[in-house]
Amino acid sequence: MKRVIRLGLVGCGKRGIGVSREFAKLPECRVTAVMDRYESCVERAAEALSVRESGRFTDFDAMLREAPVDAIFFACSPLEQVELACAAMNRGKHVCTEVPAAFSVEELCDLIRAQEKTGCKYQLMEQVRYAGFVETWKAMHERGEFGHLCQVQGEYVHYRRNWGYWTDTHTGEILDDFSPPAGRNVEPTWRYRVLGEPIYYLPHTMSPLLRILDDRVVKVSCMGTRRGSYTYPDRDLPWTDIQYALMHTAKDTIMLVGAGFSLPHVSRGPMSSHWYELRGTRASVESPRHPGGKFYMWRMPPEGYAEKKQSYEEIDLGVAPLTASAEELKSGHGGLDYVPVKTFVEAVLEDKTPPVDAYVAADITAPAVVAAASARKGGELMSVPEFRKGR
């Protein structure tokens, strides 16, 4: 009989339910348990995912003890997910978590230790690294078409006026207002807290860039605007509008990368809030900058550099994964949500390393953690720890 992975969901919001539906579409996976601290959220998720009464929990420890699960998808607050994921691995459960993986070097070390000690699979559910244009640029780099990539840039500036800033502590309902709604008992969501230092969300940008480069960051300096949003001067918001980091990699590439959530900006068209550029000695590429924009490339002419022959050419690239089927393209983020779901299930069933295991997650997350510390120190140049000994 073909093995079926029994999956548990922790964090029963829209994101958790949406990705769990992608897991449930696979014949090798079945969602058998859901957990959230709010009973109404549990019931909503259970109904959406057809989970029996015996698989519904409001207590995580009870879920670990009683639920018949082989793996757990954590879509709860990323401020809590490392501790919970490590506890699950120590109970023999494979786990996957959302971006960002962690908020400290210590948490990243905890993930690595749990992965190594238990032998359980860990995967960070980052998506942009699976985009079609990333696959194409990675292949070009491997063939040497860029020459030496001297500089790469990327940013994730995702402005939304209302974005689930408060949780009703009685019902679990997510509320959007900037200020705590009058007459309701609420607490700030993780998103409200993270907006204070948006550079923490940089792994969303680091992952595709480091995948293309096959590299790691060794030095970081970061600066940002002051705390207190310029976009909303009449609001007492403890947010930095934008932060940018300058990084140096082990293979001698300079990276300029940034993140922001409260700074208004124009949409990048098919790229939404993302933008990337790679500059090499033989070729350069850039993703769209605005609605209707195209992917562009410049190549060194065969006869060498000539000022009169400088121009970009349009290239036919996109966000959708290159090998995605029509059904897979229906998943979230333009088909990108499906890939980490599929690769995680394959890793568990075939006993292989997931594409973004704890080591890869640390490589793409630690630069953001160090960048946040650098920004608090006025841009001090800081080293990024090496998690793979002997590399």
C-alpha positions in Angstrom: 0.0 0.0 0.0 1.3 3.5 -0.9 2.3 5.5 2.1 0.3 8.6 3.0 1.7 11.4 5.1 -0.7 12.5 7.9 -0.3 16.3 8.2 -1.2 18.6 11.0 -1.7 22.3 10.7 -0.8 24.8 13.4 -2.2 28.2 12.9 -5.6 28.2 11.3 -5.7 31.5 9.5 -6.3 32.1 5.8 -2.7 31.3 4.9 -2.6 28.1 6.9 -5.9 26.9 5.4 -4.8 27.9 1.8 -1.5 26.0 1.9 -3.0 23.0 3.7 -5.4 22.7 0.8 -2.5 22.3 -1.5 -1.1 19.6 0.7 -4.5 17.9 0.7 -4.5 17.8 -3.2 -1.6 15.4 -3.2 -2.7 11.8 -3.1 0.3 11.1 -0.8 -0.9 13.5 1.9 -3.9 13.9 4.1 -4.6 16.6 6.6 -5.6 14.8 9.8 -5.3 17.5 12.6 -5.6 21.3 13.0 -4.6 23.4 16.0 -5.1 27.0 17.0 -5.5 28.7 20.3 -8.9 30.1 19.2 -11.6 27.5 18.9 -13.5 29.4 16.2 -10.4 29.3 14.0 -10.0 25.6 14.6 -13.6 24.9 13.6 -13.3 27.0 10.5 -10.1 25.2 9.4 -11.5 21.8 10.3 -14.6 22.3 8.1 -12.5 23.6 5.2 -10.1 20.7 5.4 -12.5 17.9 6.4 -10.8 17.1 9.7 -12.6 14.9 12.1 -13.6 16.0 15.6 -10.8 13.9 17.1 -8.3 15.9 15.1 -9.2 19.4 16.4 -7.1 21.0 19.1 -6.6 24.3 20.9 -3.6 23.1 22.8 -0.3 22.3 21.0 1.0 19.9 23.5 -2.2 17.9 23.4 -1.9 17.8 19.6 1.6 16.4 19.8 0.5 13.7 22.3 -2.8 12.7 20.7 -3.0 13.6 17.0 -2.1 10.9 14.5 0.3 13.1 12.4 3.6 12.4 10.7 4.4 16.0 9.8 3.3 19.5 10.8 2.9 22.7 8.8 3.4 25.8 11.0 1.4 28.8 9.8 1.2 30.4 13.2 3.2 33.5 14.3 6.8 33.2 13.1 7.7 34.7 16.5 6.6 31.3 18.0 7.2 28.8 15.3 10.9 27.9 16.1 10.1 26.7 19.6 7.1 24.7 18.4 8.8 23.3 15.4 11.8 22.1 17.5 9.3 20.5 20.0 7.6 18.7 17.2 10.9 17.4 15.7 11.9 16.1 19.1 8.7 14.1 19.1 9.6 12.6 15.7 7.5 14.9 13.5 8.7 16.3 10.2 8.0 20.1 10.0 7.8 23.0 7.7 7.5 26.7 8.7 6.9 30.0 7.0 9.1 33.0 6.2 10.9 34.4 8.1 12.4 31.2 9.7 13.6 33.0 12.8 14.5 36.2 14.5 17.8 35.4 16.1 21.0 33.3 15.4 20.2 31.3 18.5 16.8 30.2 17.0 18.5 29.2 13.8 21.0 27.1 15.8 18.0 25.5 17.6 16.5 24.5 14.2 19.8 23.0 13.0 20.4 21.1 16.2 16.8 19.7 16.2 17.2 18.7 12.5 20.5 17.0 13.1 19.6 15.3 16.4 16.2 13.9 15.3 16.8 13.2 11.6 13.4 14.7 10.9 12.9 16.8 7.8 12.7 20.6 8.1 11.7 22.9 5.3 11.2 26.7 5.1 8.2 27.3 2.9 9.7 30.2 0.9 8.4 30.5 -2.7 10.2 33.1 -4.8 13.3 30.9 -5.2 11.1 28.5 -7.3 10.0 31.2 -9.8 10.7 30.6 -13.5 13.0 33.6 -13.9 15.0 32.4 -10.9 15.5 29.0 -12.5 16.5 30.6 -15.8 19.0 33.1 -14.2 20.5 30.3 -12.1 21.1 28.1 -15.2 22.6 31.1 -17.0 25.0 31.7 -14.1 26.0 28.0 -14.0 26.9 28.2 -17.7 29.0 31.3 -17.0 26.9 33.6 -19.2 27.0 36.5 -16.7 30.8 36.3 -16.3 31.5 37.3 -12.7 28.4 38.6 -10.9 29.9 41.7 -9.2 26.6 43.1 -7.9 23.1 41.9 -7.3 20.1 43.9 -6.0 16.8 43.0 -4.7 14.0 44.4 -2.6 10.6 43.5 -1.2 8.6 46.7 -0.6 5.1 45.6 0.1 2.8 48.4 1.1 -0.6 47.7 2.4 -2.5 50.3 4.5 -4.4 47.6 6.5 -2.7 44.2 6.9 -4.0 42.3 9.9 -2.4 44.3 12.7 -4.5 43.1 15.7 -6.0 39.9 17.0 -9.2 39.8 19.0 -8.1 37.8 22.1 -11.6 36.3 22.5 -12.4 35.2 19.0 -9.1 35.1 17.1 -10.5 37.5 14.5 -7.8 39.5 12.7 -8.5 43.2 12.6 -6.9 45.7 10.2 -7.0 49.1 11.9 -3.8 50.9 12.8 -4.9 51.6 16.3 -6.4 49.1 18.7 -10.2 49.0 18.0 -12.3 50.6 20.7 -14.3 48.3 22.9 -12.4 45.1 22.0 -9.7 43.2 23.8 -6.9 42.8 21.3 -3.2 42.1 21.0 -0.8 43.1 18.2 -0.1 40.4 15.6 3.4 39.4 14.6 3.1 41.5 11.5 2.6 44.7 13.6 5.7 43.8 15.5 7.8 42.9 12.5 7.0 46.1 10.6 9.1 47.9 13.2 12.2 46.4 11.6 11.2 45.3 8.1 14.6 44.0 7.3 13.7 40.9 9.3 11.5 39.9 6.3 14.5 40.0 3.9 14.8 36.2 3.6 12.0 36.5 1.1 14.5 38.3 -1.1 17.7 36.6 0.0 16.5 33.1 -0.9 16.2 33.5 -4.7 19.4 35.6 -4.9 21.5 33.2 -2.9 20.1 30.3 -4.9 21.2 31.9 -8.2 24.6 32.8 -6.7 25.2 29.5 -4.9 26.9 31.6 -2.2 26.6 32.9 1.3 26.8 36.3 3.0 29.8 37.0 5.2 29.5 40.7 6.0 26.5 43.1 6.5 25.9 46.8 7.1 22.3 48.1 7.3 20.6 51.4 7.7 17.0 52.6 7.7 14.8 55.6 8.3 14.0 56.5 11.9 11.4 54.7 14.0 8.1 56.5 13.5 6.6 56.3 10.1 6.9 59.3 7.7 4.0 57.8 5.7 1.7 58.2 8.7 3.0 61.2 10.7 -0.3 61.5 12.6 -0.1 57.9 13.9 2.0 56.8 16.8 3.5 53.9 14.9 6.8 52.3 16.0 7.7 51.5 12.4 10.7 52.1 10.2 9.4 52.9 6.7 12.4 51.2 4.9 15.7 49.5 5.6 18.5 48.6 3.2 21.5 46.4 3.7 24.8 46.3 1.9 26.3 42.8 2.0 29.5 41.0 0.8 29.4 37.3 -0.1 32.0 34.6 0.2 32.5 34.5 -3.6 33.0 38.3 -3.8 29.6 39.6 -4.9 28.2 42.9 -3.5 24.5 42.7 -2.6 22.2 45.7 -2.1 18.9 44.5 -0.6 16.0 46.1 1.2 12.6 45.7 2.7 9.7 48.0 3.7 6.0 47.7 4.5 4.8 51.2 5.2 6.3 53.1 2.2 3.8 53.6 -0.7 5.2 52.4 -4.1 4.0 51.4 -7.6 3.3 47.8 -8.3 6.1 45.8 -10.1 3.5 44.3 -12.4 3.9 40.5 -12.5 6.5 40.8 -9.7 4.0 42.5 -7.4 6.3 43.9 -4.6 9.6 42.2 -5.7 12.4 43.6 -7.8 15.8 42.1 -8.7 18.8 43.0 -10.8 22.0 41.0 -11.5 25.1 42.8 -12.9 27.9 40.7 -14.4 31.0 41.3 -16.4 29.5 39.6 -19.5 25.7 40.2 -19.0 23.2 41.8 -16.8 19.5 41.2 -16.2 16.6 43.0 -14.5 13.0 42.1 -13.5 10.1 44.4 -14.2 10.0 47.8 -12.5 6.3 48.7 -13.1 3.0 47.4 -14.4 3.4 46.3 -18.0 7.1 46.1 -17.5 9.3 43.4 -19.0 12.3 41.3 -18.0 15.4 42.8 -19.6 18.9 41.6 -20.4 22.1 43.2 -21.7 24.9 41.1 -23.1 28.5 42.1 -24.0 28.8 42.2 -27.8 31.0 39.4 -29.2 33.5 42.0 -30.4 33.7 43.5 -26.9 32.4 46.6 -25.1 31.4 49.4 -27.3 29.6 52.6 -26.1 27.5 52.8 -29.2 26.1 49.3 -28.8 24.6 49.6 -25.4 21.0 48.6 -25.1 18.7 46.2 -23.2 16.7 43.5 -24.9 13.4 42.1 -23.7 13.4 38.5 -22.6 10.4 36.3 -22.2 10.5 35.3 -18.5 7.9 35.1 -15.8 7.1 34.2 -12.2 5.4 30.8 -12.8 7.6 27.7 -12.1 8.9 26.4 -15.4 7.5 22.9 -15.1 4.2 23.8 -13.4 1.1 22.1 -14.7 -2.2 24.0 -15.3 -3.5 22.6 -12.0 -0.4 23.6 -10.1 -0.6 27.1 -11.4 -3.9 27.5 -9.6 -2.1 27.5 -6.2 -1.2 30.8 -4.4 1.4 33.3 -5.5 1.0 32.4 -9.2 1.7 28.7 -8.7 4.7 29.2 -6.4 2.9 27.8 -3.3 2.7 24.4 -4.8 6.4 23.8 -5.2 7.5 23.8 -1.5 4.4 21.7 -0.7 5.4 19.1 -3.3 9.1 19.1 -2.4 8.4 18.7 1.3 6.2 15.7 0.8 8.8 14.1 -1.6 11.5 14.7 1.0 9.6 12.9 3.7 8.5 10.0 1.5 11.8 9.5 -0.3 14.0 10.3 2.7 15.9 13.1 1.0 17.0 16.6 2.0 14.4 19.3 1.3 15.5 22.2 -0.9 15.4 24.7 2.0 16.4 22.6 5.0 17.6 24.2 8.3 21.1 24.9 6.9 19.7 26.7 3.8 17.1 28.5 6.0 19.9 29.7 8.2 22.0 31.0 5.3 19.1 33.1 3.9 17.9 34.2 7.4 21.0 35.0 9.3 21.9 38.0 7.1 18.6 39.6 7.9 19.0 39.0 11.6 22.5 40.5 11.5 21.2 43.4 9.4 18.6 44.3 12.0 21.4 44.4 14.6 23.6 46.5 12.4 20.8 49.0 11.8 20.3 49.4 15.6 24.0 50.2 15.7 23.9 52.9 13.1 25.1 50.7 10.2 28.0 49.0 11.9 29.7 46.4 9.6 29.0 43.0 11.2 30.0 39.3 10.4 27.4 36.7 9.6 28.0 33.3 11.3 28.9 30.2 9.4 26.5 27.3 10.2 28.2 24.6 8.1 31.5 23.8 9.9 34.3 23.0 7.6 32.8 24.6 4.5 
